[in-house]
Structure formats: structure tokens, C-alpha cells
Amino acid sequence: MLKTALKPRWILTLILVMALAAVFVLLSQWQFSNSRQQGPEAPAATETVRPLTGVITPGSPLTGTAADQMVSAEGQFLPGTRLLVRERLQGGREGLWLISAFAVDGAPGSTAEAGGEAQEPVVIPVVHGWVPDADAAARVPEFTGPAALTGRLLPAEGPVAADPEEGQVAALATAELVNVWDRPSYAAFIASATITVDGEAVTARAPLEAVEVAPQPQERPVNWLNIFYAVEWVVFAGFAFFLWWRLVADDYRRSLEDDEDDEDDEDGVGDQDEASAAAGTGSTRNDIDNDTASDDPPAAVRAEADDDGASRPGATHPTEAGTRE
């Protein structure tokens, strides 16, 4: 079989199979590398405060690498935008989040080009803290005037179907808040850590409690579909070599069958020659016997001739002639 595999056509086919297998292995490696989804940044990176405008742009979704980032922003809290977000837990207690719209200075889309009219400011929801109920929230003073804040940037939630209630929402969904506030918004929110209003730091006082959000766990989830595809490409590479081996084996078996057919043909021709030779020898012997039989007439013919001579009239038997003499 090695002799068959060393034929030029099978060597060229093997080179082609090796090239295809190499491509399959590279595709498998690519799938394996993508099986580990990109997780959040390391805590050392997320805990470094960065300007909000340099992390996310209005209307763009918050990516996994930008989530949990500590950011800073300057602007002002818009009056009349305070809302309560229902079903929020704090230390095992259920309450509400107190939020309001914060107009970000320098946000793209906040102002028109030079010489143009000012546009509506782009806002971002800011969580001031947690309160046990709506009555407690009513006792928290509203922030007004220029402000600066730092906090953790978090992805917005999805809208939740719930019974409407005045001054409350079921989820912190920016898709819903843009309709409530009637202003463009970032697709994220900030859980405030520090707030400065008119140059003075504002701390959370009872009944308001600060909301502390820790960084996300540094885990990279595994995409099992990509792993399945990676294993599949390896199987394809192995199947390419198996198919080449099967083709070589089939060619080798065909060559063995052809050799056996040739030997059978040669044996048949030899048998025919021997039969012809034997038939020729028998014919020669019959010819010799026939020639011998034609040279010596049978004794019955001679005896018949003698009888014919004796029976003719006037014929004298040799014995009788001698006696008469």
C-alpha cells in the first residue's frame, strides 16, 4: 500500500489535504479564542475616575469594558425630574431609589455648532440614594444649581410592565425615562459616590442612605457554542486525512484485483496451449495407425481371394497339381 500512496497523484492530494487541515485548525483556534467572552475591566482600571464624556457617548450602548467604570461629570440637576424606582433592596430591606436627571456639560449634542442655537441638554440618570418609602423621599431636599459628581457608571435596565404610579417607575430604563423627562439621555446611569453642589459637598443624610455598588466579578463567561464549533473544525481536519487514506486504500485494492485478473488470464491461456498440444499428439498417432493399416491388407481379404480362386472352373489347387505330377 505504501507503493500506491507514493504515486504522484496521491502525494499531491496529500499536500492539498494538509493545506485544508491547516485552515481548519486555524479556524478552530479562532473559535477557541472567541469562546472566552470579554469581561469587565480589572478593578484597578475601573476604580480610576475618568470623565464621563470620554467613556460613553449619548445614544450608544454601554459595553462590558466600560461598565462599572468610576466617572466624573459636571453640570446641574434639572428641577422637577425627581423619580422613585420601586423594588430596590438595601441590606435585605425593600425600598426605593431616589433619582433625578443630571444635565452633563460638554456632552455631545448638548450645544449646537458655533453660531447656532442651543439644543436641549443631554442628561444622565443619577441615583442619589435609597429610601424606605415615598414619604421618606419627600423629606429629602432637592439639589439645585451647578454641581459636580463622581460615581459608578452602570448599564440601564430594560422597561418593565407595571401599574403606573405618580412619581415612580418600575425600572431604571433610560428608554422609558427619555419619554418621562422629554430629553435625550445616555443609555446608562450613575450610582453617585460624591456630589458637590455650589462648591459644597453633599452627603447622604437620613432618611436617605447611600447606594454602594461594588465592581463586577472578574469572570469571563464561556461561550459553549464557540467551543462546539472549534471541536467541529478539528473533526473536519481529521476527516480530510481519513478521506485521503480511504481513497488510497481503494486504489490499492483495485490494483490487487487487476493483478489477480491478469494472473487468471495467463493461466487460462496456458491451459488452452496444453490442450491444443495434447489434441495434436493424438491426431498424429491416429494418422500413423491409419497408414499402417493401408499397407497391410487384412487376413480376411487374403482368405477371401483364395476362396475365390478355388471355386473358379478349371482352376487347379497347387496340391492337387503336385500329386498329379
Order of alpha helices (4+ residues) and beta strands (2+ residues): alpha-alpha-alpha-beta-beta-beta-beta-beta-alpha-beta-beta-alpha-beta-beta-alpha-alpha-alpha
